[in-house]
């Protein structure tokens, strides 16, 4: 078996992928639930490849797949693992992702898609650095918990929040593209210990090994270097629901609300309002647009500030170019 040595898997946990509309950039990033990762992945894998010591390879016992199983396509796997297909059984899904160096777990992430303990739709991301992002689907905001405390994250771009939610919903477990954005292609189909395994490769010949159930739903995925060394592993499990943390539940159900008003300037002038608890600050994903304090758009908006009573007041932010 090949092994990894002295490989540092860098964190960068909140930059898994950028939303085309502008979400996911800057200090307050919106995590995209996807099998794609940031451009830092290339540097990671180069270090991994350089660190590999060849000691021979050992394959698990593999069995021949049936002709029907061999006819599986990427589209079939994608459709079976979209949120629409997964949630029709009234079940929720948790995906644990771990990055591996020298045979040891370096960084872990957890993704959740389904319902919370009161039956509301929710998407969640958390990691081993105690950073968590929880979607409030009704209000179209995210509650973010990190070393600085709790904040409300808003995506100001038109259509950005809808894109982000939809993308996470359908790509949490499987994406048709690899970590570098390359299209994937199926390279091998076989069975291992009775379970169907579909191997795919990207244009750089890196390997994605998917373990499927009888409905083509992914139970596990291994990400491998071109030499077959596993540097990341996803394990998917079916769960009943996500228990919302007490403080986040209180914020979501709070009646101590303030208004955060986004006034879009220009030809398509309009207003978008958010109603959030007045005890926590709001932050914004970096945007293609600019945020201003004044209607003349001369002074950039920087950060939310509490009043003397410790509460955050109503604010109006002007959105323009």
C-alpha positions, -999 to +999 in steps of 0.1 A: +000+000+000+013+034-008+016+060+020+017+097+024+044+115+043+048+150+057+019+165+038+002+195+053-035+197+043-041+235+045-074+247+061-092+271+037-123+254+048-147+282+039-135+285+003-147+252-011-163+268-042-173+303-053-209+311-063-209+325-099-231+354-087-205+365-061-213+345-030-184+326-015-156+352-018-139+373+008-137+369+046-173+359+051-176+331+026-206+311+018-198+274+017-210+256-014-219+220-007-201+203-035-174+178-043-154+206-059-128+224-038-108+256-042-077+261-064-056+253-033-064+217-039-039+216-068-011+226-045-022+201-019-022+173-043+012+182-057+026+180-022+008+147-017+022+133-050+057+144-041+054+127-007+043+093-020+067+065-014+060+036-037+057+003-018+036-016-043-002-016-044-028-040-031-063-042-045-093-054-026-110-084-040-131-072-070-159-089-088-173-084-123-202-061-126-232-071-146-238-056-181-266-036-167-245-022-140-217-014-165-242+007-185-245+032-157-239+069-166-228+100-148-263+115-154-279+084-137-257+089-106-263+126-105-301+122-107-300+096-079-281+118-056-298+152-061-316+167-032-349+162-050-344+124-052-328+120-017-355+139+003-385+123-014-382+094+011-386+119+040-351+112+052-322+135+058-286+130+049-253+137+066-219+136+048-187+134+067-156+145+048-121+139+061-088+148+046-060+123+051-023+128+054+002+100+062-027+077+069-040+101+096-071+123+096-061+159+093-092+180+087-129+170+090-160+186+076-196+177+080-225+186+056-262+181+063-292+182+039-328+176+051-349+189+080-343+202+115-359+189+147-390+209+139-394+197+104-380+228+086-357+224+056-321+231+064-286+229+050-256+229+074-219+230+071-195+226+100-158+218+104-132+207+130-124+244+137-159+248+153-171+269+124-208+263+114-231+277+088-269+270+091-294+280+064-326+298+074-345+289+043-375+310+051-355+342+055-328+333+030-299+340+054-273+319+071-264+318+108-227+316+111-209+305+143-171+309+145-144+322+169-159+357+167-193+345+178-226+343+160-236+365+130-261+365+102-247+361+067-265+377+037-258+374+000-266+408-016-263+397-053-296+393-072-303+356-075-272+347-055-290+332-025-313+312-047-284+299-067-264+289-036-294+271-020-302+253-052-266+243-059-261+229-024-294+211-026-285+192-058-247+189-055-239+182-018-231+145-025-222+144-061-211+169-088-205+161-125-173+180-123-140+172-105-121+193-080-104+213-108-137+220-126-130+193-152-157+171-165-156+136-151-158+104-171-164+069-160-132+047-163-142+015-145-173-002-131-170-033-108-182-047-075-162-049-043-176-071-014-209-071-033-211-033-035-211-015-069-181+007-074-178+033-101-145+049-108-142+082-126-113+103-137-109+139-145-087+153-173-056+150-151-064+113-145-071+118-108-094+091-095-129+094-079-141+061-065-179+060-057-195+032-037-232+029-046-262+011-032-289-006-053-306+028-061-272+042-073-271+064-042-236+071-030-226+057+003-189+065+002-165+084-021-127+082-022-106+110-038-073+096-050-041+109-066-032+096-101-012+070-081-043+058-063-035+073-029-066+083-010-063+119+002-100+126+010-130+105+019-167+112+021-190+089+040-228+095+036-254+083+062-291+086+064-304+104+096-337+115+109-331+153+114-307+180+124-310+193+160-307+230+157-284+245+185-304+263+212-289+297+205-296+294+167-331+283+174-336+313+197-324+337+169-345+320+143-377+323+164-368+357+180-394+385+182-367+411+189-362+419+153-346+448+134-348+456+097-318+453+074-328+471+042-309+468+009-318+495-015-307+487-050-298+517-071-299+522-109-324+515-136-339+485-117-342+503-084-359+482-057-357+473-020-350+440-003-356+437+034-344+412+060-357+409+095-331+395+119-326+394+157-311+426+170-285+410+193-262+398+165-244+416+136-251+410+099-223+403+075-223+401+037-207+378+013-183+397-010-202+408-041-198+420-076-218+450-064-206+476-038-224+484-005-227+520+005-238+539+037-253+568+018-278+571-011-252+592-031-229+561-028-199+580-017-191+562+015-186+524+015-204+504+041-179+485+063-194+467+092-224+464+115-221+483+148-241+479+179-256+509+198-248+519+233-273+494+246-255+466+229-283+461+204-279+464+166-302+491+151-322+491+118-298+498+089-302+508+053-275+498+028-274+511-007-263+486-034-247+498-066-216+495-088 
